[in-house]
Amino acid sequence: MNDRALTSTDFNPLVIESDCCGQHILENPLLNKSTAFTLEERDAFHLHGLLPDHIESLEDQVQRRLECVRALPSDLDRYVFLRDLQDTCETLYFALITEHLEELLPIIYTPTVGAGCQQFSHIYRRPRGLFLSLPNKDRLDQILANPRFDNVECIVVTDGERILGLGDQGVGGMGIPIGKLAIYSGCGGIDPSTTLPITLDVGTNNEERLADPRYIGWRHERVRGQEYDDFIEAFVAAVHKRWPKVLLQWEDFHKNNANRLLDRYRDRLCTFNDDIQGTASVATGTLLSAIQITGVALTEQRIAILGGGSAGIGIADLIKHAMVEAGLSEEEARKRFYIVGRHGLVTEQTPNLEAFQKAYTQDSALLKSWKLDSADKAMLLDVARNAKPTVLVGVSGQADSFSEEIIREMARHVARPIVFPLSNPTSCVEAQPANIVRWTEGRAIIGTGSPFASIDYEGKTHHFAQTNNSYIFPGVGLAALAVKARRVTDGMFLAAARALAAMSPAKDDPQGKLLPPLNDMRKVSANIAVAVAKQARAEGLTEAYTDAQI
């Protein structure tokens, strides 16, 4: 049987050839429409009796599911409910999250996805994506050869070692690729049937997970060194062989692996690391939006970053790139960054620096002219007091590390301090944005990684821009796939940042929000995709496209 199944949404009517019928079509999440199957479809696919008699619209189904979501007692319950819906009826799932993105994005992704990863083995229902464990290294080609993966165009992969600010979650990290790809489809419009979440299971060092009788991953300490590198190489080789033009996104790898793996593979296939480049792009875009309010040029910014890992250095790299394009020399731009790690301000004397961190060392001789609380190192408060940063970024994963004293010291020297506590989930945020407002007498311009409700302070409403990668990567991915980009570059991420800033409500209204509303995410992603596609073409990384085609 090869009847034509009309599977349509209100957003994108689509006809799909299918040989499924009866219960099989109802059990296929990509084809199932549940009570929305028409009478004609029920005739064609032998669905009479398997469904209630009443035929509903997609809008009716969305309202029913929304009522159920809102009635649940906790965000984790809502997360589990929506994951079940995704696994049973993707048309309804994406209609629901797309129409109510501002309400549901915090459920399907940050901050609730963190709890979903921690509880992954306990809430596991049915398989989605691929779990590639190291013991199956020699079977990768066989696993990827499954015909159900023939149409894959976009992969998000993690090894689960650095999930948000929660650390090693082993295979529980699969919640991240699943969530990211849901955002690719919901915000970027990418066909969910062409996406594939993958977890590389190389063990875990999380003792709580290993001791949990319900843990479903490979029960082995995390593999490192050459054995780890060989497995990653085997994975990349197998992926490139199976899908030569695939877009591969790396997600939540430890800082010791994230940068070096990106450097190793970025010129071999179309790939990027969202923690490094996506975070950098949304932070840069939000900064460009903020300086439209402050009136202080990008080249005059002094930037302190708490957290010298891959995300922090990625942010520094892209902002520095923008500063150089704005007229500073490489060295002038570099000196405007103050990276603070667990040993304090990063200087050439800081022990055990990774290669990617060394570009941002300050000269230790500088400290001789600083007033320090400690004789041998400069901590964040010392940086606020002496460097007088105009921008403070937190990607440390350390809750409350932006203390009242630090924020007040920063605000003493800057009329409109720009403060971005970006760590996720909410439990790891460097400072509560409401406190930052009070500590700066309402002068701070604030962006956060997780969503926070607006507050009123002294007669003015303060909004907190959710400086979340979901503003960036769907548009970047859409552009890369649409123009068949051979590579993803930093220039493309800077183009994305500028496109985001161009859509800032604050551009025309100093009292406006820094970033567009989340419910406009499809429009945002489309605009970013156009900017990124044009940049990719300018860099000679695409097939031949005219402006009209893009």
N, C-alpha and C positions, 0 to 999 in steps of 0.2 A: 504494500500500500504506500502511495506517495502523494497523498492529498496535499493541497496547499492550505497551510494554517495561517489564518489572519491573526497575527499577534500584534496588537497596536496599543499605543499609549496616546494620550491627548497631546503629547509633545512631538512625537516623531513616528508617524504611521509607518509600519514596516511589514512587509510580507516575507515569511520564512517558509522554505520548503521543509516538510517534516514527514517522516514515516511513522511517528508515534501515534498511538490512539488509546482511548480508554484510560485506565489507571496510569499507564506509562506517561501520558502527556501531563497528567495532573501531578506526577512526581518529578517532572523536569522543571526546575525553578526558572529556567530561561523561557520556557514555553507556557507554563501554567498561568492561566488568567482567572482561575477559580470561578466565582459566580459571575464574572464578566463575559464568559464565553457566550456568544450569540446563539440563537436557535439554529442557524445554518451551521455553525461550528459544532454544535452538539450533535447534529445529524451526521456530519462528516466524520467526526472522531469518536462516535459511539459513547457519548458522555451522558446520555439520558439515564437518569436514575443514580448517577454518581454525584450529581450536584443538586442542590435545592432548585425548585422550579423557577423562582424569581430571578430574572436577569438584571444585574446591577451595572451601573456605570463605574468607571474607575474612580470618579469623584466620591461616589457612595462608599466604595471600599476604603478609600483613603480616610474618610471621616470615621468609619468604624474602627480602623486600626489606631487612629489618633486618639480616640476616646479610650481605647485599651491602654495605650502607652501612658496617657496622663493619669489613669487610675492606678497604676502600679506604685508600690510603696517606696521604691528606691531607684536611683539612677542605674545601679548595677542590674536590677530587675528589668529596667527599660532596655539596657544594653543587650541582655540575653533575649528579650522578646524580639528586638529588631534583628538580631543575628538569626533567630529562627525564621523570621519573615523573609530575610534575604535568602535563606536556604530553601524556601518553599515557593516563593513567588516574587521574582526579581522585578517584574514590571511594577507591581504594587509597591514594593520596597523603595524603588527609586522615585516613583511618583510621590510617595509620602515624604521622603527626606528632602527632595528637591523643593516641594511646596512649603516645607516647614524647616528650612535649613538652619535658621538662627536658633530655633528651639532644639533641634535634634543633633546638630553637629557636635555639641558638647557630650552627647550620649554615644554617638557612633565613633567619636574620636576623642581628643583631649577635652576634659581630663578623665572621663569615665573609662576610656580604653585602658588606662593604667591598671585599674582594678580588674578589668576583663583579662588582662595578661596575667596578673597575679593569680587569678582564679581559673585560668584557662582549662586546666585538667579537670576541674570540678564541674565546669559548666559545658564541657565538650558535648556536642550533640551528634554532628555528622561531619564527614571530612569536607574540607574546602581547600583547594590548592594542593601543594606538594610539600611533604616532609622528607627532605633528603638527608639521611643520617650517614655519618662517616662510614659505618660498616657496609653501606651500600654504594661506596665510591665506584666500584667496578660495574655497577648496574645503571649508571646515570643515563647512558645512551638508550638503554632499554626502557627506562622509566619515562624519559621525555618523548619517546617515540609513540606513545599512546595516541591514537587518532583523534581523541577528544581534544587534544591540544594543537591541532593543525592550524587553527586560526589565531594563535597567540601573537600579539603585537607588543604587549606591555607587561613587564614583570616587575614586581617589588619583592626584594629579597632581604632577609635579616638572618643573623646568627644568634639573635636574642641576648647578646651580652650586655647591652647598655640601653635598656628599654626606658625611654623618657629619663626621669631622674630616679628610677627605681632599681637600676642595676640589672644584674644577670637574672633573666627569667626563663632561660632554656627555651624549650619549644613553646612556652607560653607567649613568647615574643611574636608568634604568628598573628596575634591580634592586631599588630601594627600593619603588616602588609595587607591584611584583609580590610582594615579601616582605610588605609591610604587608597587602595584601589576602588573602594566604594566612593571616595571623594573624587577620584579621577572620573568616574562615570557620572556621579551626581552633579558635580560642578563643571567638569570639562566636557561632558557629553560623550565620553569614550565608551564604545560598545563593551558592556561587561563580559560578553562572551569571548572577547579578545584579550582579557586580562588574566593574570596568573600570579597569586601570592605564593611565595616559596619561603620555607624556613630551612636553613642549613643547620642540622642538629649535630653539633660537635661536642655534645655534653654540656654540663653546667657545673659551676662551682657554688651554686646556691644550695646550701645545706638543707634549708627548709624544703626546697623542691625535691632533693634527693631522698629525704626522709619521708616524704609524703607518699603513702601507698597508692594514691590516685594519680601520681605524676605519670604522664603518658609518653615522655621523651626517653631518649637513650640514657640509661642510668650509668653515667660515666663522668669522671671529672673532665672539665673542659680541656680539649686538646689544643696545644699551642705549637709554635715553632714550625719546623719544616713540614711536619705531618699536616698541620693546619693549612699551610700555604699550598701544599700539593693538592689538598682537597678543593680549595678555592680555585686553583688552576684547572682542575678536572671539571669543576662545575662550569666555569666560564667557557672552557673549550667545548663542552657538551651543549651549552646554550647557543653559542655562536654557530656551531655545526647545525643545530636543529632550526634555529631562527636567525639567519645572518643579519637581518635588518631590525631585530627586536630592540625596544627601548628597555634598558635594565636600570632600575633604581635601587641603590644600596640604602639600607635603612637600619639605624640603631646598632652600628658596629662600634666596638670600643675604640677610643681615640688612638690606641697603639696600632690598630688595623685600618681604621676608616680612611685616613689620609693616604697611607701607602698603597692601599688597594685601589683607591681612586687614581692615584698617580700611575699605577701599574697598568690599569685597564682602560683609562679614559681615551686613549688613542687606538684601542683595538676594536671597540664597538661603541654604539651609541649609549652612553651611560653617564650617570651622575649620582652624587651622594646628597640626598635631601637634607641631612643633618648639617652638612657643611655648606652646600651651595644654596639650597632652598631657604634655610634659616638666614643665611647671609643676605639673600635677595629680599626677603620680606622685611628684615631689619633695616636694610638700606632704603627700601621704598618707604618705610614708615619714618625714617630719619629725614628723607627728602621732603616728605609731607610736613614734618614738624618744623623744619627750618623755613617753610613758607609762612609759618606763624611767627617765629622768633625774628625773622629778618636777618639772621646771622648767616653769612655764606658758608657753604660746605668747607671751603678751604680754611675757614677760621675756627672750625670745631676742634676741640680737644676731647679725646674719647678714652674713657676708662672702661675696661672690660673685666668683670670678675668671672673667671673661668677660662683657663688657657688651653682647653681641649680643642677638638676639631671644630665644634660649633663656634667658639669664641674667635679662633684664628680665621675661620672661614668668613665671619662677619668683618673682621679687620681687613682681610684681603680684598673683599669686594668694595668696602667703603674707601680703602686706599686707592683702588682702581678708579673709582669715581673722582676722588680728589686729584689724581694725576691728570685725568681727562679735563678737570676743571682748571688746570694750570700749575699745580704744584709739581715739583720734581719728586722722584721716587723717594729720595732721602728726606725731603721736607715733609712729605706725607707720612712716612714711617714714624718720624719722631713725634707725631701727634697722637700716637696710641700708647696707652699704659695698660699692659696686661698684668692682672693680679691673679696669682695662683695660691696654692697652699703655703708656699714659701714667701709670699708677699710679691712685691713688684718684680716682674721678670727682668733680670739683667744678665749680662754675660757671665756673671758668677753664680747664677741659679743652677743648682745641681740637677742632673738627669733630664736635661731638656731634650725633647724630640726635635727632629730635623725641621719640622714645619713650624716650630715655635721660635726658632732662633732668629728668624727675620724680624722679630718684634722685641728684641732685647733693648732695654734702655742702658745707657752707660752708667755703671755703678758710681762713677765719679760725681754724677749728678746729685747723689744722695748727700754728699758732703755739704751741699748748700741748703739742704732741706731740714726743716724742723721735724724730728722723728720721735715717736713714742718709744721706739726701741733703737738701740745703737747700731744694730747690724742688719736691719731689714725694714722695708717700707710696706706697711699693710694698706688696706683700702682707705682707711681714715687718713693716713699720711698722704696718700695720693690726692684725696679730696682737698686736703689742706694746702698742699704745695703745688700740685699740677693744675689745680682749679679746673677740672674737666667741665665741659659744657654738656657732655653726654655720658650717661652711666648705663652700661648694659650688663645684665646678669644672666649668665648661662652656666651657673655653678652647680645647680641642683641642691643648694644649701638654703634651707628655709630661714628666713629672717636675717640673712647675712647683710642686707642693706639696713643697718640700724638707724635709729632716729638721729644719733649723733653724726653718722656719716652723711645722711641726707641733709640735715641742717647745715653741716659744714659746706657741702656742695652748694647749697642754696645761698650761702653767705656771699659767694663770689660770682654768681650767675643770675641774671634777671629772670630768665625762663629756663630752668634746668630741664633737660630731656632725660627721662628715666625709663628704662625698659627692663623690668624684672621678667625675664622670658622663660624661666625654668618651668617645666611641666612634670607631674600634674600640679594641681593647686597646692597640694601639701608641701611642695618643694619651692614655691615661689619666694624670691629673695626679700620681698616686702609686700604687704597688703597695699594695694593702690590707694585705698581710702586714707591710710596712714601717711602715705607720701604726700597726698594733697594737704593734709593738716600740717605736716612738718615743714612744708614749703609755703604756708599761708596761701595755698591755692594757685601758686605760680607754676608748678610743675606740669609738663606735658608728658603723658604716661602711655606707654604701650605694654601690654602683658601677653604672655604666651597662652594662658588660659582665659576664659571669659569671666569678667567681673561686672556686676551691675553698676550702673551710673550712681553717683551720689550728689547730693546738694551740699554746698559749702558756702556759707556767707552769701546766700542769695543767688548762687550760680550753680548750674548743673555741670558736673565734670564727667566726661565720657572717657572710657579706657579702651583704646584700640586693641583688639585682639590680634596681636602681631603673630599670626599663625601661618605656617607654611602652606596651609590650604588656599591661601590667596595666590600662591605662586605656582606650585608644581602642576596643578591640572592644566593651566595654560601653557606651561613649558612643554609638558608631555603632548598636549594636543598639537602644538606647533611642530614638534619633532616628528610626530607620526604623519601629520598632514603633508609636510613638504619632504618627507623621507630624509631627514637630516642624518648625516653620517656620524656626527659627533654633537655633544652638548658642551658649550664653552662658557667661560666666565662672562664673556661679552654678551651672551644670550641671557644670562641671569641679571646682568646689569640693565639690559633692555627691559626685562620684566619688572625690575624695581622701578625704573623710570615710568613705565606704563602705569604701574600701580599708583605712584605718586601723582600722576596726571589725573587720576580719577578721584583723588582725595577731596571730600567736601570742604576741607579747610583751605583748599586752593582759592576758593571764591568767598569763603566765609571764615574769618579768624575764630569764630565761636563754633564752627562745625567740627564734626568728627574727623579724626586723622585718616581713617580708612573707610571705604564704601561699606554699606550694610551687607551682612552676610547673605541676606536673601537676594542680593544682586550678583551672587557669585558666578552664575553662568555668563552674565554680561562681562563681568570682570575677567573671567578666564578667556573669553573670546577676544577681548581687547588685548590682553597680554599675549595671547597666541599670535595675533597679527604682528605685534611688535617683535616677538621672538623669531617668528618666521622670517621677517624682513632682515633681522640681524644675522640669522643663519645664512640667508642668501648673500648678504653683504660679505660674509666671511668665506663664501664659496663652498658651503657645506651641504647644499641641496641640489636637487635637480633644477632645471631651468624653469623659473616662475616669474611672471610679470606681477606688478603691483596689483593689477586688476584681478589676477587669479588668487593672490593672497588676500 
